[in-house]
Amino acid sequence: MLCCALLVTLAFSSSSSSNPITVQDISINEPHIERIVYERYGTGDYRLQALLAGEIEIDTDADRSILNVVNESNYEAVETLENAYAYIIVNCRVYPLNISGFRRAFAYAYHEAWITNEVVDYRLSKEQDSLVPYVNPFCVVDEFDWHYYEGNSSIGNRILDDLGFTINATTGFREAPNGDPFDVGILYPYDSDSLLIDIASIGVQALESLHVEASSGAYGYIGGSDPWEYPSMFVRWRQFHNYDISWLASEFYSGNADDKDVNPPGFSNSSFDGWCEQLLHSAQYDDVYNASREMQEILHYNVPELVVYQRIYLHAYRTDRFAGFIEDSMRGIENPWTMLQLHLLNGSAGGVVGINYEKIVTTLNFFRANSSILDNVYLSLFARGPNLELIPRLATSVIIESHSDNPAVTVGHTRFTFSMNESQKWSDDTPVTADDVVFTFNYEMESEWFGNPEGQELGDLFSAYAPTPSTAVLEFSGESYWYFEKIAFDYILPEHAFDRSPETWEDWDPFLNPSEPLVNCGPFTVTSFEPGGWLMLQNRYFTPDTPTATATNSIPNGFVLTVWFGVSIIAAAIIIFFSLLSVRAKRRINRDNGQSDKADTVIVTSVLNM
């Protein structure tokens, strides 16, 4: 068969380079610090004083007051966008809100900048137009030709004039193009905080600036028993836990327009529908990205939902003790790359890093806990780096094939073949193998019947097997890029040390249950844990004679995903390797040696077997 080689480089990072270098050795699994102590420090004033006094090194939920001291030589602060946003659903099922021009006029009139500058006074925030959060690598908001940030009601009024929304001389309010009067209700949940209520109020102001009669209230108080039967809008909050945007193809698909649970706005658009297949079922990143860009632009123009702001968290940290801080575009300063890089300012290893963390996990059962803290304890096949780039962890590469690439793959299936990093070991010194990977995904599938949320993501998993200890194969009964997103970032279980039936997945309680010692492969293990209170992690590799930290263990500031296509007349096998861009590790510094007094009140024998 005739064949040629085509090299394609896909940038998953916000940074770029014309000279990527091939990964030869990624020595990023052995930290330099001795311990990390995560602890809740209460109110903003108390946290600030703890930071200034050196009781903690990092505050992951700092107030604006920290900005008054960051110019001092010993402190810095970074802004971190949350993978979430507040937004307004527009009921596209009811006239005249089913007219896209009306929704666009409302978007122009809505003053998003007022929200970020005046309303959200207890946190920083950022305007956002795309329904894909800014921190997501698929977000294309910076490519939009216009934005709805400034509250430009003059443009909105011109749009409504052109559409025939005339102003009644008696009432002063606009009538629909068919001559009927109408009013719009903006609703918020009963248990809304003042911010969501303010968002609704600003929406009313925007509509009134367009001469549209409007009011706001809690669900049930406007528009009779079913507000969806009336011209209405709904203020909501949307939280994301990954970067999967395949939900766009169901939430805004015309075929779901009559289902308020799946497609809340009732949006219907044939151009949008035309991109859904490519988004969902292409196995190539470029095709998926292009489809997502077109879909975001269609949604931006038609405004079935309007994003009004994204919240920004402030991470504050001291700069007089440690160096090696790395800013993560989603997780801020407290992230696994920082924990791998931190070392004492004099270059030596050791030291304890105290961190204020408001959401301490209540269990180390990663099927139930959702926290970036666990990235220090458990590892997945791949991880997202500081700029959302892909970084190999337990795997070094993956081959993605369909039937056209390899006749051995069933027609309509996608096969992922992972090559394992053979240097990785569990904390009991047992090698991490492909058998652990296969065991993990088979267990998640089996426990899905009993409610395991991780298994619910694997409904199309057809088979999982390990032909060799260093090769794991997972095959899905469909063709889609998103299968990779579903399996690449799941933590891996130790087959030899995990003895639970699928129906008892929720009861797994490593470390706290004496009969279930924690066996993990991350760089840190747990030595003390009070659920919801504090968590103490110990460097698995640290000994009193640990050598001085050097720059050879640095994390790149940007990564590039390199894809080789072996092109035949039928199709291409995709082999994903990873290249690193040159490193520019920002020097940051931190605190004094020692650990939290509170953390010392509980002494638990470490299960670490060095």
C-alpha positions in Angstrom: 0.0 0.0 0.0 1.3 3.4 -0.9 2.0 5.5 2.1 3.6 8.9 3.0 4.3 10.7 6.3 2.6 14.0 7.1 3.6 15.9 10.3 0.9 18.1 11.8 1.5 20.1 15.0 -1.6 21.1 17.0 -1.2 23.8 19.6 -3.2 23.1 22.7 -1.5 26.0 24.5 -2.1 29.7 24.6 1.7 30.1 23.9 3.3 29.0 20.8 6.7 28.3 19.3 8.1 27.7 15.9 10.8 25.4 17.3 9.2 22.7 19.5 11.7 20.2 20.9 11.1 16.5 21.1 10.4 15.0 24.5 13.3 12.8 25.5 13.0 12.6 29.3 10.3 14.1 31.5 11.7 14.1 35.0 8.8 15.8 36.7 7.6 13.2 39.2 10.0 13.9 42.1 9.2 17.1 44.1 11.8 19.0 46.1 9.7 20.1 49.1 9.2 17.8 52.0 5.5 18.3 52.8 2.3 20.2 51.9 -0.3 21.1 54.5 -3.8 22.1 53.2 -6.0 23.7 55.8 -9.0 25.9 56.0 -8.3 29.3 57.5 -11.8 30.8 57.7 -12.6 34.5 56.9 -10.7 36.8 54.5 -9.1 38.9 57.3 -7.9 35.8 59.1 -6.4 34.3 55.9 -4.7 37.6 55.1 -3.1 37.8 58.6 -2.1 34.2 58.3 -0.4 34.9 55.0 1.3 38.1 56.3 2.5 36.2 59.4 3.9 33.3 57.4 1.5 30.7 58.8 0.6 29.9 55.2 2.4 30.3 52.0 -0.5 30.3 49.5 -4.1 31.6 49.9 -6.3 30.1 47.2 -9.3 32.3 47.9 -7.8 35.7 48.6 -9.9 38.8 48.9 -9.3 42.0 47.1 -7.6 43.4 50.2 -4.5 41.4 49.2 -4.0 43.8 46.3 -3.0 46.5 48.8 0.0 44.5 49.8 1.1 42.6 46.7 3.4 45.4 45.7 5.5 44.8 48.8 8.6 42.7 48.1 7.4 39.5 49.8 4.0 38.9 48.2 2.4 38.3 44.8 -1.1 37.6 43.6 -2.4 36.0 40.4 -5.9 35.9 38.9 -7.5 32.6 38.0 -10.6 32.3 35.9 -13.2 29.8 37.2 -14.4 27.1 34.7 -17.9 28.4 35.2 -20.1 31.4 34.4 -23.4 33.2 35.1 -25.7 33.4 32.2 -29.2 34.2 31.0 -31.4 31.7 29.1 -33.7 33.4 26.6 -36.9 31.5 25.9 -36.7 31.1 22.1 -40.0 29.1 21.9 -42.2 32.1 22.5 -42.9 35.1 20.2 -41.3 37.6 19.9 -38.2 36.2 21.8 -38.0 33.6 19.0 -36.7 36.5 16.8 -32.9 36.3 16.9 -32.6 40.1 16.2 -34.5 40.8 19.5 -32.2 38.6 21.4 -29.2 40.3 19.8 -30.6 43.7 20.7 -30.9 42.6 24.3 -27.3 41.3 24.3 -26.1 44.7 23.0 -28.1 46.6 25.7 -27.0 44.3 28.5 -24.1 46.0 30.4 -21.7 43.1 31.2 -18.9 45.5 32.1 -21.2 47.0 34.8 -21.4 43.5 36.4 -17.7 43.1 36.5 -16.8 46.6 37.5 -19.5 47.5 40.0 -21.7 44.6 41.0 -19.2 41.8 41.7 -17.5 43.8 44.4 -16.3 40.9 46.6 -14.4 39.2 43.8 -12.8 40.1 40.5 -14.6 39.0 37.3 -14.4 39.1 33.6 -16.8 39.6 30.7 -17.4 36.6 28.5 -19.4 36.2 25.3 -18.7 32.6 24.3 -20.8 29.8 25.9 -17.5 27.9 26.1 -15.6 29.2 29.2 -12.5 31.3 28.5 -10.3 28.8 30.3 -11.3 26.0 27.9 -8.9 25.3 25.1 -11.8 25.3 22.6 -13.0 28.8 23.5 -12.7 31.2 20.5 -14.2 34.4 22.1 -11.0 36.3 21.2 -11.8 35.6 17.5 -15.3 37.2 17.6 -15.7 40.3 15.5 -17.7 42.1 18.1 -18.7 41.8 21.8 -21.7 42.6 23.9 -19.8 44.0 26.9 -20.5 47.7 27.1 -24.3 48.1 27.3 -24.8 49.7 23.9 -28.6 50.2 23.8 -28.3 52.6 20.8 -27.3 49.6 18.6 -30.0 47.5 20.2 -32.7 50.1 19.5 -31.6 50.4 15.9 -32.0 46.6 15.5 -35.5 46.7 17.0 -36.5 49.6 14.8 -35.4 47.8 11.7 -37.3 44.7 12.7 -40.5 46.6 13.2 -40.7 46.7 17.0 -42.6 50.0 17.1 -43.0 52.1 20.3 -46.5 52.7 21.4 -47.0 56.4 21.9 -49.3 55.9 24.9 -47.5 53.2 26.9 -44.0 54.1 25.8 -43.2 50.4 25.3 -42.5 48.6 22.1 -45.0 46.3 20.5 -44.1 43.1 18.6 -43.9 43.4 14.8 -47.4 41.9 14.6 -48.7 44.8 16.6 -49.2 42.9 19.9 -48.0 44.3 23.2 -45.7 42.1 25.2 -43.6 42.2 28.3 -40.6 40.1 29.4 -40.0 38.5 32.8 -36.5 37.7 34.0 -36.5 35.0 36.6 -34.0 33.8 39.1 -34.0 30.7 41.5 -35.8 31.1 44.8 -32.5 30.5 46.7 -30.5 33.0 44.6 -27.9 35.2 46.3 -27.9 38.9 45.7 -25.6 38.6 42.7 -28.1 36.6 40.6 -30.8 38.9 41.6 -28.7 41.9 40.5 -28.0 40.1 37.2 -31.8 39.9 36.6 -32.3 43.6 37.6 -29.6 44.7 35.1 -31.4 42.6 32.5 -34.6 44.6 33.2 -32.7 47.8 32.9 -31.3 46.7 29.5 -34.8 45.8 28.3 -36.2 49.1 29.5 -33.4 51.0 27.7 -34.8 49.3 24.6 -38.3 50.5 25.5 -39.4 46.9 26.3 -41.7 46.4 29.3 -39.9 44.1 31.8 -39.8 42.9 35.3 -37.8 40.4 37.4 -38.6 37.9 40.2 -38.1 34.5 41.6 -39.3 31.4 39.6 -43.1 31.1 39.9 -43.9 34.8 40.4 -43.9 35.9 36.8 -45.9 34.6 33.8 -48.4 32.3 35.6 -47.8 28.7 36.6 -45.5 27.9 33.6 -43.1 30.7 32.8 -41.9 28.8 29.7 -45.2 29.6 28.0 -44.5 33.4 28.2 -41.7 35.7 27.0 -39.3 34.9 29.7 -35.6 34.7 30.6 -33.9 32.8 33.3 -30.7 33.6 35.3 -28.5 30.5 36.0 -25.0 29.5 36.9 -23.2 26.8 34.9 -20.2 24.9 36.4 -17.9 22.7 34.3 -15.6 20.0 35.6 -13.7 19.2 32.4 -13.1 20.6 28.9 -15.6 18.4 27.0 -17.8 20.7 24.9 -19.8 17.9 23.2 -22.7 19.1 25.2 -23.2 22.0 22.7 -24.4 19.5 20.2 -27.3 18.4 22.4 -28.2 21.6 24.3 -28.7 23.7 21.2 -29.6 21.0 18.7 -32.9 21.7 16.9 -34.1 18.1 17.4 -34.1 18.8 21.1 -35.9 22.2 20.9 -39.1 20.8 22.5 -37.3 19.3 25.5 -36.7 22.0 28.1 -34.5 19.6 30.1 -32.1 19.1 27.2 -32.4 22.3 25.2 -33.6 24.9 27.8 -33.8 27.9 25.4 -35.5 25.9 22.7 -33.0 27.0 20.2 -33.3 25.8 16.6 -30.9 26.6 13.8 -30.1 24.5 10.7 -26.6 26.0 10.3 -25.7 25.1 13.8 -27.2 21.5 13.4 -24.9 21.1 10.3 -21.8 21.2 12.6 -23.0 18.8 15.3 -22.0 15.6 13.5 -18.4 16.9 13.0 -18.1 18.0 16.6 -19.4 14.7 18.0 -18.0 12.1 15.7 -14.7 13.4 14.2 -11.7 11.8 15.7 -9.4 14.6 14.6 -8.7 17.5 16.9 -8.6 20.1 14.0 -12.0 19.0 12.8 -13.5 19.2 16.3 -11.9 22.6 16.9 -13.2 24.0 13.6 -16.7 22.7 14.3 -16.7 24.2 17.8 -15.5 27.6 16.4 -18.4 27.7 13.9 -20.9 26.7 16.5 -19.7 29.3 19.0 -20.0 32.0 16.4 -23.5 31.0 15.5 -24.5 31.0 19.1 -22.8 34.4 19.6 -24.9 35.9 16.8 -28.2 34.3 17.7 -27.9 34.6 21.5 -30.1 31.8 22.8 -28.1 32.3 26.0 -26.1 35.3 27.2 -23.1 34.8 29.4 -22.8 37.8 31.7 -19.6 37.2 33.6 -16.9 34.7 34.7 -15.7 34.8 38.3 -12.0 35.3 39.0 -10.3 33.9 42.0 -7.2 35.6 43.5 -4.3 33.3 44.6 -1.9 35.2 46.8 1.5 33.8 47.9 4.6 34.8 49.8 7.9 35.4 47.9 10.5 35.1 50.7 11.0 31.4 51.2 10.4 29.2 48.1 11.1 29.5 44.3 9.5 27.6 41.5 5.9 28.8 41.4 4.1 28.1 38.1 0.9 29.9 37.1 -1.7 27.6 35.9 -4.4 29.1 33.7 -7.2 27.3 35.4 -5.9 26.3 38.9 -3.8 29.4 39.7 -0.7 29.0 41.8 -1.9 26.0 43.7 -1.4 23.3 41.1 0.6 20.0 40.7 3.3 21.7 38.6 4.0 24.2 41.3 4.2 21.4 43.9 6.7 19.6 41.7 8.9 22.7 41.2 8.9 24.4 44.5 12.2 24.5 46.3 13.7 26.6 49.0 15.1 29.9 47.8 18.7 28.8 48.5 18.1 25.9 46.1 18.1 23.2 48.7 15.3 20.6 49.0 12.9 20.4 51.9 10.5 22.7 53.6 6.8 22.6 54.4 4.3 24.6 52.3 1.1 25.7 54.1 -1.9 26.4 51.9 -5.3 27.9 52.7 -7.8 25.8 50.8 -11.5 26.4 51.3 -12.7 23.1 49.9 -10.7 20.4 51.6 -11.9 17.0 50.4 -13.9 14.8 52.7 -12.6 11.5 51.3 -9.7 10.2 49.3 -12.1 8.1 47.2 -11.6 9.9 43.9 -14.8 8.5 42.5 -16.6 10.8 45.0 -14.1 13.7 45.5 -13.6 16.4 42.9 -10.5 18.4 43.9 -7.3 19.5 42.3 -5.6 18.5 45.5 -5.8 14.9 44.5 -3.6 15.6 41.4 -0.7 15.5 43.9 -1.7 12.0 45.1 -3.1 10.2 42.1 -2.0 10.1 38.4 -3.9 9.7 35.1 -2.6 8.7 31.7 -2.3 12.4 30.7 -2.8 15.7 32.4 -3.6 19.3 31.4 -0.5 21.5 31.9 -0.3 25.1 33.0 -1.6 26.4 29.6 -4.1 23.6 29.1 -1.6 21.7 27.0 -1.5 17.9 27.2 1.3 16.4 29.3 2.0 12.6 29.4 1.9 11.1 32.9 1.4 7.4 33.2 1.3 7.1 29.4 4.0 8.3 27.0 2.0 8.2 23.8 -1.3 7.0 22.3 -2.2 5.7 18.8 -5.8 6.4 17.7 -7.2 4.2 15.0 -10.5 3.5 13.2 -11.3 0.7 10.8 -9.9 2.7 7.8 -6.6 3.0 9.6 -6.4 -0.6 10.8 -8.7 -3.3 9.4 -8.5 -5.1 12.7 -10.6 -2.4 14.3 -14.3 -3.0 14.0 -16.1 -0.8 11.5 -17.5 2.3 13.3 -15.2 1.8 16.3 -12.3 3.9 17.7 -9.3 2.2 19.3 -6.8 3.8 21.6 -3.5 2.1 22.2 -1.5 3.6 25.1 2.2 3.1 25.7 3.0 3.1 29.4 5.7 5.0 31.2 7.6 2.0 32.6 9.4 4.0 35.2 6.3 4.8 37.2 5.8 2.8 40.5 3.1 2.6 43.1 3.9 3.8 46.6 4.5 0.2 47.7 7.2 -0.1 44.9 5.1 -2.2 42.6 5.4 -1.1 38.9 2.5 0.7 37.3 1.4 -1.4 34.3 -1.2 -1.5 31.5 -3.0 -4.1 33.6 -3.8 -1.3 36.1 -5.2 0.8 33.4 -7.4 -2.0 32.1 -8.5 -2.9 35.6 -9.5 0.8 36.3 -11.8 1.2 33.3 -13.3 -2.2 33.6 -14.1 -1.5 37.3 -15.6 1.9 36.4 -17.8 0.2 33.8 -18.9 -2.5 36.2 -19.6 -0.1 39.0 -21.6 2.3 36.7 -24.5 0.0 37.3 -24.3 1.0 41.0 -24.1 4.7 40.4 -20.3 5.4 39.9 -20.2 8.7 37.9 -16.9 7.8 36.3 -18.5 4.7 34.6 -21.3 6.8 33.2 -18.8 8.5 30.9 -17.8 5.1 29.4 -21.1 3.9 28.0 -19.5 3.2 24.6 -16.5 1.3 25.9 -16.4 -1.9 23.9 -13.3 -3.6 25.2 -10.2 -3.0 27.4 -7.2 -5.3 27.5 -3.4 -5.3 27.9 -1.5 -7.3 25.3 1.7 -6.4 27.1 2.5 -4.9 30.6 3.5 -1.7 28.8 0.5 -1.5 26.3 -3.1 -0.8 27.2 -5.8 -0.9 24.5 -9.3 0.6 24.9 -11.8 0.4 22.1 -15.1 2.3 21.8 -18.2 1.4 19.7 -18.2 4.8 18.0 -16.0 7.3 16.4 -15.2 10.5 18.3 -12.4 12.6 19.6 -14.3 13.0 22.9 -13.5 9.4 23.9 -9.9 10.5 24.5 -11.2 13.3 26.9 -13.2 10.7 28.8 -10.3 8.3 29.5 -7.1 10.4 29.4 -7.7 12.2 32.7 -9.2 9.5 34.9 -7.0 8.5 37.9 -5.7 5.0 37.7 -6.3 2.3 40.4 -3.7 -0.2 41.6 -5.1 -3.6 40.6 -2.9 -5.5 43.1 -4.1 -3.3 46.1 -7.7 -2.6 45.3 -10.1 -5.2 46.6 -13.7 -3.9 46.3 -16.7 -5.3 44.4 -18.3 -2.9 42.0 -21.4 -2.4 44.1 -19.3 -1.1 47.0 -17.4 1.6 45.0 -18.8 4.4 47.1 -17.6 2.9 50.4 -14.0 2.8 49.4 -12.2 4.9 52.0 -8.4 4.7 51.5 -6.2 5.8 54.3 -9.0 6.5 56.8 -10.1 2.9 56.7 -7.3 0.9 58.3 -8.1 -2.1 56.2 -7.7 0.0 53.0 -4.2 1.5 53.0 -3.6 4.2 50.4 -1.5 2.9 47.6 -1.0 5.6 45.1 1.4 6.6 42.3 1.4 10.4 42.5 4.4 12.3 43.8 2.9 12.8 47.3 1.2 10.5 49.8 -1.0 11.2 52.7 0.3 11.3 56.3 -2.6 13.2 58.1 -6.1 13.8 57.1 -9.2 15.3 58.8 -12.1 15.3 56.2 -13.1 18.8 55.4 -10.5 20.2 57.8 -6.9 19.6 56.7 -4.8 17.3 54.6 -1.1 16.7 55.0 0.9 15.3 52.1 4.4 13.9 52.2 6.9 13.8 49.3 7.2 10.1 48.5 10.8 10.5 47.4 12.1 12.8 50.1 14.8 11.7 52.5 17.1 13.9 54.7 19.8 13.5 52.1 17.7 14.5 49.1 20.0 16.4 46.8 19.7 20.1 46.2 17.1 21.2 43.6 18.3 22.1 40.2 16.7 23.6 37.1 16.8 20.3 35.2 13.5 19.3 36.7 11.6 22.2 35.3 8.1 22.3 33.8 7.8 23.9 30.4 5.7 27.1 30.2 4.0 25.7 27.0 3.5 22.4 25.3 2.6 21.4 21.8 0.8 18.2 20.8 2.4 16.7 17.7 0.3 14.3 15.6 1.8 12.0 12.9 -0.5 10.9 10.2 0.5 7.8 8.3 -1.5 8.6 5.2 -2.7 5.8 2.8 -5.3 6.1 0.1 -7.9 5.1 2.7 -7.2 6.9 5.9 -4.6 7.8 8.5 -3.4 6.3 11.7 -2.9 9.0 14.3 0.0 8.7 16.6 0.1 11.3 19.2 3.5 12.3 20.7 4.2 15.2 22.8 6.7 18.0 22.4 7.8 20.5 24.8 8.3 24.2 24.2 11.2 25.9 25.8 10.9 26.6 29.5 10.6 29.9 31.3 9.9 29.0 34.9 8.9 32.1 36.8 10.8 32.5 40.1 8.5 32.7 43.0 9.3 32.3 46.7 7.7 31.1 49.9 7.7 30.6 53.6 9.4 29.3 56.7 10.2 25.7 57.6 7.6 24.0 59.8 4.0 22.8 59.7 0.6 23.9 60.9 0.1 23.6 64.7 -3.5 22.3 64.0 -2.2 19.7 61.6 0.1 18.4 64.3 -2.8 17.6 66.6 -3.5 14.3 64.7 -0.7 11.8 64.1 -1.3 9.1 61.6 1.3 6.5 60.6 2.2 7.0 57.0 1.5 4.1 54.7 4.4 5.2 52.5 6.8 2.4 51.8 10.0 4.0 50.7 
